[in-house]
Amino acid sequence: TGGFGEHKLSEIIKKIEVKTDYKISSTNNLAIEITKNGKPSGITTTISDWWAFILEGEKYQGEVIVMVKTDKLRGMLKECTNVSGGYDSWGSSSIMLLPITDLFK
């Protein structure tokens, strides 16, 4: 019923980390940070039970949000590509690239 779903979502929102992916429209990959400046960060240090990705860019324009249990997301990253990147110009983060289609397998 609707009430059950609303209750479940209200519980999830209390334990969620929200990220916005601005390049998903062109890369079709979610970028998930694992280290910054050589130190664990992002998915490796979060205490959130859930991750939400707000999808931006031409295809999504912020109108799509995808949510995944953190433990499931961590498991999916074991076979992903690791690249240097980040929002600064030095590429100080280590990022795992998860194809968006992998979320739905």
CNS distance restraints for C-alpha pairs under 8 A (distance, minus, plus):
assign (resid   1 and name CA) (resid   5 and name CA) 6.70 0.50 0.50
assign (resid   2 and name CA) (resid   6 and name CA) 6.12 0.50 0.50
assign (resid   3 and name CA) (resid   7 and name CA) 6.15 0.50 0.50
assign (resid   4 and name CA) (resid   8 and name CA) 6.21 0.50 0.50
assign (resid   5 and name CA) (resid   9 and name CA) 6.13 0.50 0.50
assign (resid   6 and name CA) (resid  10 and name CA) 6.15 0.50 0.50
assign (resid   7 and name CA) (resid  11 and name CA) 6.37 0.50 0.50
assign (resid   8 and name CA) (resid  12 and name CA) 6.33 0.50 0.50
assign (resid   9 and name CA) (resid  13 and name CA) 6.18 0.50 0.50
assign (resid  10 and name CA) (resid  14 and name CA) 6.88 0.50 0.50
assign (resid  11 and name CA) (resid  15 and name CA) 7.24 0.50 0.50
assign (resid  12 and name CA) (resid  16 and name CA) 6.29 0.50 0.50
assign (resid  12 and name CA) (resid  49 and name CA) 7.68 0.50 0.50
assign (resid  12 and name CA) (resid  50 and name CA) 6.87 0.50 0.50
assign (resid  15 and name CA) (resid  48 and name CA) 5.03 0.50 0.50
assign (resid  15 and name CA) (resid  49 and name CA) 5.36 0.50 0.50
assign (resid  15 and name CA) (resid  50 and name CA) 6.17 0.50 0.50
assign (resid  16 and name CA) (resid  48 and name CA) 5.20 0.50 0.50
assign (resid  16 and name CA) (resid  49 and name CA) 6.05 0.50 0.50
assign (resid  16 and name CA) (resid  50 and name CA) 4.59 0.50 0.50
assign (resid  16 and name CA) (resid  51 and name CA) 5.48 0.50 0.50
assign (resid  16 and name CA) (resid  52 and name CA) 6.84 0.50 0.50
assign (resid  17 and name CA) (resid  46 and name CA) 7.83 0.50 0.50
assign (resid  17 and name CA) (resid  48 and name CA) 5.86 0.50 0.50
assign (resid  17 and name CA) (resid  50 and name CA) 6.27 0.50 0.50
assign (resid  17 and name CA) (resid  51 and name CA) 4.81 0.50 0.50
assign (resid  17 and name CA) (resid  52 and name CA) 6.13 0.50 0.50
assign (resid  18 and name CA) (resid  51 and name CA) 5.89 0.50 0.50
assign (resid  18 and name CA) (resid  52 and name CA) 4.72 0.50 0.50
assign (resid  18 and name CA) (resid  53 and name CA) 5.97 0.50 0.50
assign (resid  18 and name CA) (resid  54 and name CA) 7.35 0.50 0.50
assign (resid  19 and name CA) (resid  51 and name CA) 7.53 0.50 0.50
assign (resid  19 and name CA) (resid  52 and name CA) 6.18 0.50 0.50
assign (resid  19 and name CA) (resid  53 and name CA) 4.96 0.50 0.50
assign (resid  19 and name CA) (resid  54 and name CA) 6.19 0.50 0.50
assign (resid  20 and name CA) (resid  53 and name CA) 5.51 0.50 0.50
assign (resid  20 and name CA) (resid  54 and name CA) 4.57 0.50 0.50
assign (resid  20 and name CA) (resid  55 and name CA) 6.10 0.50 0.50
assign (resid  20 and name CA) (resid  56 and name CA) 7.00 0.50 0.50
assign (resid  21 and name CA) (resid  30 and name CA) 6.63 0.50 0.50
assign (resid  21 and name CA) (resid  31 and name CA) 6.93 0.50 0.50
assign (resid  21 and name CA) (resid  53 and name CA) 6.63 0.50 0.50
assign (resid  21 and name CA) (resid  54 and name CA) 6.22 0.50 0.50
assign (resid  21 and name CA) (resid  55 and name CA) 5.35 0.50 0.50
assign (resid  21 and name CA) (resid  56 and name CA) 5.94 0.50 0.50
assign (resid  22 and name CA) (resid  55 and name CA) 6.64 0.50 0.50
assign (resid  22 and name CA) (resid  56 and name CA) 4.79 0.50 0.50
assign (resid  22 and name CA) (resid  57 and name CA) 5.61 0.50 0.50
assign (resid  23 and name CA) (resid  27 and name CA) 6.05 0.50 0.50
assign (resid  23 and name CA) (resid  28 and name CA) 7.80 0.50 0.50
assign (resid  23 and name CA) (resid  29 and name CA) 7.89 0.50 0.50
assign (resid  23 and name CA) (resid  56 and name CA) 7.06 0.50 0.50
assign (resid  23 and name CA) (resid  57 and name CA) 6.35 0.50 0.50
assign (resid  24 and name CA) (resid  28 and name CA) 4.81 0.50 0.50
assign (resid  24 and name CA) (resid  29 and name CA) 5.50 0.50 0.50
assign (resid  24 and name CA) (resid  30 and name CA) 6.08 0.50 0.50
assign (resid  24 and name CA) (resid  55 and name CA) 6.56 0.50 0.50
assign (resid  24 and name CA) (resid  56 and name CA) 6.78 0.50 0.50
assign (resid  24 and name CA) (resid  57 and name CA) 6.80 0.50 0.50
assign (resid  25 and name CA) (resid  55 and name CA) 7.86 0.50 0.50
assign (resid  25 and name CA) (resid  56 and name CA) 6.91 0.50 0.50
assign (resid  25 and name CA) (resid  57 and name CA) 5.17 0.50 0.50
assign (resid  25 and name CA) (resid  58 and name CA) 5.97 0.50 0.50
assign (resid  25 and name CA) (resid  59 and name CA) 5.29 0.50 0.50
assign (resid  25 and name CA) (resid  60 and name CA) 6.87 0.50 0.50
assign (resid  26 and name CA) (resid  57 and name CA) 7.66 0.50 0.50
assign (resid  28 and name CA) (resid  99 and name CA) 5.88 0.50 0.50
assign (resid  28 and name CA) (resid 100 and name CA) 5.79 0.50 0.50
assign (resid  29 and name CA) (resid  97 and name CA) 5.55 0.50 0.50
assign (resid  29 and name CA) (resid  98 and name CA) 5.10 0.50 0.50
assign (resid  29 and name CA) (resid  99 and name CA) 4.19 0.50 0.50
assign (resid  29 and name CA) (resid 100 and name CA) 5.32 0.50 0.50
assign (resid  30 and name CA) (resid  97 and name CA) 5.62 0.50 0.50
assign (resid  30 and name CA) (resid  98 and name CA) 5.05 0.50 0.50
assign (resid  30 and name CA) (resid  99 and name CA) 6.21 0.50 0.50
assign (resid  30 and name CA) (resid 100 and name CA) 6.11 0.50 0.50
assign (resid  31 and name CA) (resid  95 and name CA) 6.04 0.50 0.50
assign (resid  31 and name CA) (resid  96 and name CA) 5.83 0.50 0.50
assign (resid  31 and name CA) (resid  97 and name CA) 4.91 0.50 0.50
assign (resid  31 and name CA) (resid  98 and name CA) 6.58 0.50 0.50
assign (resid  32 and name CA) (resid  42 and name CA) 7.12 0.50 0.50
assign (resid  32 and name CA) (resid  43 and name CA) 6.89 0.50 0.50
assign (resid  32 and name CA) (resid  95 and name CA) 5.30 0.50 0.50
assign (resid  32 and name CA) (resid  96 and name CA) 5.13 0.50 0.50
assign (resid  32 and name CA) (resid  97 and name CA) 6.46 0.50 0.50
assign (resid  32 and name CA) (resid  98 and name CA) 7.59 0.50 0.50
assign (resid  33 and name CA) (resid  41 and name CA) 6.73 0.50 0.50
assign (resid  33 and name CA) (resid  42 and name CA) 4.99 0.50 0.50
assign (resid  33 and name CA) (resid  43 and name CA) 6.35 0.50 0.50
assign (resid  33 and name CA) (resid  93 and name CA) 6.56 0.50 0.50
assign (resid  33 and name CA) (resid  94 and name CA) 5.90 0.50 0.50
assign (resid  33 and name CA) (resid  95 and name CA) 4.34 0.50 0.50
assign (resid  33 and name CA) (resid  96 and name CA) 6.34 0.50 0.50
assign (resid  34 and name CA) (resid  40 and name CA) 5.97 0.50 0.50
assign (resid  34 and name CA) (resid  41 and name CA) 5.25 0.50 0.50
assign (resid  34 and name CA) (resid  42 and name CA) 5.19 0.50 0.50
assign (resid  34 and name CA) (resid  43 and name CA) 5.61 0.50 0.50
assign (resid  34 and name CA) (resid  44 and name CA) 5.55 0.50 0.50
assign (resid  34 and name CA) (resid  93 and name CA) 7.38 0.50 0.50
assign (resid  34 and name CA) (resid  94 and name CA) 5.67 0.50 0.50
assign (resid  34 and name CA) (resid  95 and name CA) 5.73 0.50 0.50
assign (resid  34 and name CA) (resid  96 and name CA) 7.05 0.50 0.50
assign (resid  35 and name CA) (resid  39 and name CA) 5.16 0.50 0.50
assign (resid  35 and name CA) (resid  40 and name CA) 4.30 0.50 0.50
assign (resid  35 and name CA) (resid  41 and name CA) 4.67 0.50 0.50
assign (resid  35 and name CA) (resid  42 and name CA) 6.77 0.50 0.50
assign (resid  35 and name CA) (resid  44 and name CA) 7.64 0.50 0.50
assign (resid  35 and name CA) (resid  93 and name CA) 5.45 0.50 0.50
assign (resid  35 and name CA) (resid  94 and name CA) 5.04 0.50 0.50
assign (resid  35 and name CA) (resid  95 and name CA) 7.25 0.50 0.50
assign (resid  36 and name CA) (resid  40 and name CA) 6.48 0.50 0.50
assign (resid  36 and name CA) (resid  41 and name CA) 6.01 0.50 0.50
assign (resid  36 and name CA) (resid  92 and name CA) 5.69 0.50 0.50
assign (resid  36 and name CA) (resid  93 and name CA) 4.24 0.50 0.50
assign (resid  36 and name CA) (resid  94 and name CA) 6.40 0.50 0.50
assign (resid  37 and name CA) (resid  92 and name CA) 5.21 0.50 0.50
assign (resid  37 and name CA) (resid  93 and name CA) 6.20 0.50 0.50
assign (resid  38 and name CA) (resid  92 and name CA) 7.69 0.50 0.50
assign (resid  38 and name CA) (resid  93 and name CA) 7.53 0.50 0.50
assign (resid  40 and name CA) (resid  44 and name CA) 5.94 0.50 0.50
assign (resid  40 and name CA) (resid  45 and name CA) 6.35 0.50 0.50
assign (resid  41 and name CA) (resid  45 and name CA) 5.13 0.50 0.50
assign (resid  41 and name CA) (resid  46 and name CA) 7.42 0.50 0.50
assign (resid  42 and name CA) (resid  46 and name CA) 5.98 0.50 0.50
assign (resid  43 and name CA) (resid  70 and name CA) 7.64 0.50 0.50
assign (resid  43 and name CA) (resid  74 and name CA) 7.12 0.50 0.50
assign (resid  48 and name CA) (resid  70 and name CA) 6.96 0.50 0.50
assign (resid  49 and name CA) (resid  69 and name CA) 5.96 0.50 0.50
assign (resid  49 and name CA) (resid  70 and name CA) 5.34 0.50 0.50
assign (resid  49 and name CA) (resid  71 and name CA) 7.51 0.50 0.50
assign (resid  50 and name CA) (resid  67 and name CA) 6.78 0.50 0.50
assign (resid  50 and name CA) (resid  68 and name CA) 5.68 0.50 0.50
assign (resid  50 and name CA) (resid  69 and name CA) 4.36 0.50 0.50
assign (resid  50 and name CA) (resid  70 and name CA) 4.83 0.50 0.50
assign (resid  51 and name CA) (resid  67 and name CA) 5.58 0.50 0.50
assign (resid  51 and name CA) (resid  68 and name CA) 5.37 0.50 0.50
assign (resid  51 and name CA) (resid  69 and name CA) 6.24 0.50 0.50
assign (resid  51 and name CA) (resid  70 and name CA) 5.81 0.50 0.50
assign (resid  52 and name CA) (resid  65 and name CA) 6.48 0.50 0.50
assign (resid  52 and name CA) (resid  66 and name CA) 5.48 0.50 0.50
assign (resid  52 and name CA) (resid  67 and name CA) 4.24 0.50 0.50
assign (resid  52 and name CA) (resid  68 and name CA) 6.47 0.50 0.50
assign (resid  53 and name CA) (resid  65 and name CA) 5.48 0.50 0.50
assign (resid  53 and name CA) (resid  66 and name CA) 5.17 0.50 0.50
assign (resid  53 and name CA) (resid  67 and name CA) 6.39 0.50 0.50
assign (resid  54 and name CA) (resid  62 and name CA) 5.95 0.50 0.50
assign (resid  54 and name CA) (resid  63 and name CA) 7.71 0.50 0.50
assign (resid  54 and name CA) (resid  64 and name CA) 6.10 0.50 0.50
assign (resid  54 and name CA) (resid  65 and name CA) 4.53 0.50 0.50
assign (resid  54 and name CA) (resid  66 and name CA) 6.67 0.50 0.50
assign (resid  55 and name CA) (resid  60 and name CA) 5.71 0.50 0.50
assign (resid  55 and name CA) (resid  61 and name CA) 6.86 0.50 0.50
assign (resid  55 and name CA) (resid  62 and name CA) 5.25 0.50 0.50
assign (resid  55 and name CA) (resid  63 and name CA) 7.10 0.50 0.50
assign (resid  55 and name CA) (resid  64 and name CA) 5.54 0.50 0.50
assign (resid  55 and name CA) (resid  65 and name CA) 6.07 0.50 0.50
assign (resid  55 and name CA) (resid  66 and name CA) 7.76 0.50 0.50
assign (resid  56 and name CA) (resid  60 and name CA) 5.16 0.50 0.50
assign (resid  56 and name CA) (resid  61 and name CA) 4.55 0.50 0.50
assign (resid  56 and name CA) (resid  62 and name CA) 4.54 0.50 0.50
assign (resid  56 and name CA) (resid  63 and name CA) 7.58 0.50 0.50
assign (resid  56 and name CA) (resid  64 and name CA) 7.86 0.50 0.50
assign (resid  57 and name CA) (resid  61 and name CA) 5.10 0.50 0.50
assign (resid  57 and name CA) (resid  62 and name CA) 7.36 0.50 0.50
assign (resid  60 and name CA) (resid  64 and name CA) 6.01 0.50 0.50
assign (resid  68 and name CA) (resid  72 and name CA) 6.92 0.50 0.50
assign (resid  68 and name CA) (resid  73 and name CA) 6.35 0.50 0.50
assign (resid  69 and name CA) (resid  73 and name CA) 6.26 0.50 0.50
assign (resid  70 and name CA) (resid  74 and name CA) 6.17 0.50 0.50
assign (resid  71 and name CA) (resid  75 and name CA) 6.32 0.50 0.50
assign (resid  72 and name CA) (resid  76 and name CA) 6.35 0.50 0.50
assign (resid  73 and name CA) (resid  77 and name CA) 6.48 0.50 0.50
assign (resid  74 and name CA) (resid  78 and name CA) 7.20 0.50 0.50
assign (resid  76 and name CA) (resid  80 and name CA) 7.50 0.50 0.50
assign (resid  76 and name CA) (resid  98 and name CA) 7.82 0.50 0.50
assign (resid  76 and name CA) (resid 102 and name CA) 8.00 0.50 0.50
assign (resid  77 and name CA) (resid  96 and name CA) 6.75 0.50 0.50
assign (resid  77 and name CA) (resid  97 and name CA) 7.93 0.50 0.50
assign (resid  77 and name CA) (resid  98 and name CA) 6.75 0.50 0.50
assign (resid  80 and name CA) (resid  96 and name CA) 6.04 0.50 0.50
assign (resid  80 and name CA) (resid  97 and name CA) 5.86 0.50 0.50
assign (resid  80 and name CA) (resid  98 and name CA) 5.85 0.50 0.50
assign (resid  81 and name CA) (resid  96 and name CA) 5.58 0.50 0.50
assign (resid  81 and name CA) (resid  97 and name CA) 5.38 0.50 0.50
assign (resid  81 and name CA) (resid  98 and name CA) 7.42 0.50 0.50
assign (resid  82 and name CA) (resid  94 and name CA) 6.72 0.50 0.50
assign (resid  82 and name CA) (resid  95 and name CA) 5.58 0.50 0.50
assign (resid  82 and name CA) (resid  96 and name CA) 4.52 0.50 0.50
assign (resid  82 and name CA) (resid  97 and name CA) 6.40 0.50 0.50
assign (resid  83 and name CA) (resid  94 and name CA) 5.83 0.50 0.50
assign (resid  83 and name CA) (resid  95 and name CA) 5.30 0.50 0.50
assign (resid  83 and name CA) (resid  96 and name CA) 6.36 0.50 0.50
assign (resid  83 and name CA) (resid  97 and name CA) 7.49 0.50 0.50
assign (resid  84 and name CA) (resid  91 and name CA) 5.35 0.50 0.50
assign (resid  84 and name CA) (resid  92 and name CA) 6.81 0.50 0.50
assign (resid  84 and name CA) (resid  93 and name CA) 5.67 0.50 0.50
assign (resid  84 and name CA) (resid  94 and name CA) 4.77 0.50 0.50
assign (resid  84 and name CA) (resid  95 and name CA) 5.97 0.50 0.50
assign (resid  85 and name CA) (resid  90 and name CA) 7.54 0.50 0.50
assign (resid  85 and name CA) (resid  91 and name CA) 3.94 0.50 0.50
assign (resid  85 and name CA) (resid  92 and name CA) 6.21 0.50 0.50
assign (resid  85 and name CA) (resid  93 and name CA) 5.24 0.50 0.50
assign (resid  85 and name CA) (resid  94 and name CA) 6.29 0.50 0.50
assign (resid  85 and name CA) (resid  95 and name CA) 6.45 0.50 0.50
assign (resid  86 and name CA) (resid  90 and name CA) 7.74 0.50 0.50
assign (resid  86 and name CA) (resid  91 and name CA) 5.18 0.50 0.50
assign (resid  86 and name CA) (resid  92 and name CA) 6.19 0.50 0.50
assign (resid  86 and name CA) (resid  93 and name CA) 5.24 0.50 0.50
assign (resid  86 and name CA) (resid  94 and name CA) 7.77 0.50 0.50
assign (resid  86 and name CA) (resid  95 and name CA) 7.71 0.50 0.50
assign (resid  87 and name CA) (resid  91 and name CA) 7.45 0.50 0.50
assign (resid  88 and name CA) (resid  92 and name CA) 7.18 0.50 0.50
assign (resid  98 and name CA) (resid 102 and name CA) 7.00 0.50 0.50
assign (resid  99 and name CA) (resid 103 and name CA) 7.62 0.50 0.50
assign (resid 100 and name CA) (resid 104 and name CA) 7.82 0.50 0.50
assign (resid 101 and name CA) (resid 105 and name CA) 7.02 0.50 0.50
